[in-house]
Amino acid sequence: MKIEFINQLQAFMEAGGDVLWAIFALTFLLWMLISERILFLKVNLPSLKAVKLKSWKERSDKSSWKAHRVRKQMISEMRRTLAQGVSFIKTLVALCPLLGLLGTVTGMVTVFDIMAVVGTGNPRSMASGISMATIPTMAGMVVSISGIYFKTYLENKTRLELEKFADELTLGGVS
C-alpha cells in the first residue's frame, strides 16, 4: 500500500515535469512557515505576552512621556514579533500560481516540440506535454488557495493579538 502510494506520487511528479518539483519544494517551505507561525501563536505567544505585561505592570510610572514611549516600543516589538515570517508566507502564496504558469509554458513548449517531430496525428505522444502543462498549473493554484486561507488567518490573528496586547498595556493619566 505504502509502496503503491509512493509509485503513484512519483508518476504524478514525473508527469508534471521539473516545475512541479519546484512547486513541491515551495509548498514544503510554505507549510513549514505556516506551521511555525501557528505554533508560535498557540505555544510561545502567551508566555511572551506574560513577560512583557509583567514588565509593564511592575513600572511605577505609567503616565509620563517616557512611559508612553516605552509602551509604544513594547507594542512595536510585539508587532514585529507577531508579523515575523508572514510577509514571506504572502510572497510564497503569490509565487505558487506563477510557477504553475511556468509549468504551463514549459509543457506547451514540449507539446510543440513533439508536434514538430511527429506531427499532430499522434495524440498519445502529445499527452505527456499536455500533462506537463496542466498539472503544475493545478498544483500551483491548489497550494495558493490553501495558502491564502492560512495567510489571512495569520494576518487576522496577528492583528487581534496585537490589539489585545495594546489594550492590556493600560496607561495612567494622560500628560
Secondary structure in CASP SS format (residue, H / E / C, confidence):
PFRMAT SS
TARGET T0000
AUTHOR 0000-0000-0000
METHOD secondary structure of the structure
MODEL  1
M C 1.00
K H 1.00
I H 1.00
E H 1.00
F H 1.00
I H 1.00
N H 1.00
Q H 1.00
L H 1.00
Q H 1.00
A H 1.00
F H 1.00
M H 1.00
E H 1.00
A H 1.00
G H 1.00
G C 1.00
D H 1.00
V H 1.00
L H 1.00
W H 1.00
A H 1.00
I H 1.00
F H 1.00
A H 1.00
L H 1.00
T H 1.00
F H 1.00
L H 1.00
L H 1.00
W H 1.00
M H 1.00
L H 1.00
I H 1.00
S H 1.00
E H 1.00
R H 1.00
I H 1.00
L H 1.00
F H 1.00
L H 1.00
K H 1.00
V H 1.00
N H 1.00
L H 1.00
P H 1.00
S H 1.00
L H 1.00
K H 1.00
A H 1.00
V H 1.00
K H 1.00
L H 1.00
K H 1.00
S H 1.00
W H 1.00
K H 1.00
E C 1.00
R C 1.00
S C 1.00
D C 1.00
K C 1.00
S C 1.00
S C 1.00
W H 1.00
K H 1.00
A H 1.00
H H 1.00
R H 1.00
V H 1.00
R H 1.00
K H 1.00
Q H 1.00
M H 1.00
I H 1.00
S H 1.00
E H 1.00
M H 1.00
R H 1.00
R H 1.00
T H 1.00
L H 1.00
A H 1.00
Q C 1.00
G C 1.00
V H 1.00
S H 1.00
F H 1.00
I H 1.00
K H 1.00
T H 1.00
L H 1.00
V H 1.00
A H 1.00
L H 1.00
C H 1.00
P H 1.00
L H 1.00
L H 1.00
G H 1.00
L H 1.00
L H 1.00
G H 1.00
T H 1.00
V H 1.00
T H 1.00
G H 1.00
M H 1.00
V H 1.00
T H 1.00
V H 1.00
F H 1.00
D H 1.00
I H 1.00
M H 1.00
A H 1.00
V H 1.00
V H 1.00
G C 1.00
T C 1.00
G C 1.00
N C 1.00
P H 1.00
R H 1.00
S H 1.00
M H 1.00
A H 1.00
S H 1.00
G H 1.00
I H 1.00
S H 1.00
M H 1.00
A H 1.00
T H 1.00
I H 1.00
P H 1.00
T H 1.00
M H 1.00
A H 1.00
G H 1.00
M H 1.00
V H 1.00
V H 1.00
S H 1.00
I H 1.00
S H 1.00
G H 1.00
I H 1.00
Y H 1.00
F H 1.00
K H 1.00
T H 1.00
Y H 1.00
L H 1.00
E H 1.00
N H 1.00
K H 1.00
T H 1.00
R H 1.00
L H 1.00
E H 1.00
L H 1.00
E H 1.00
K H 1.00
F H 1.00
A H 1.00
D H 1.00
E H 1.00
L C 1.00
T C 1.00
L C 1.00
G C 1.00
G C 1.00
V C 1.00
S C 1.00
END
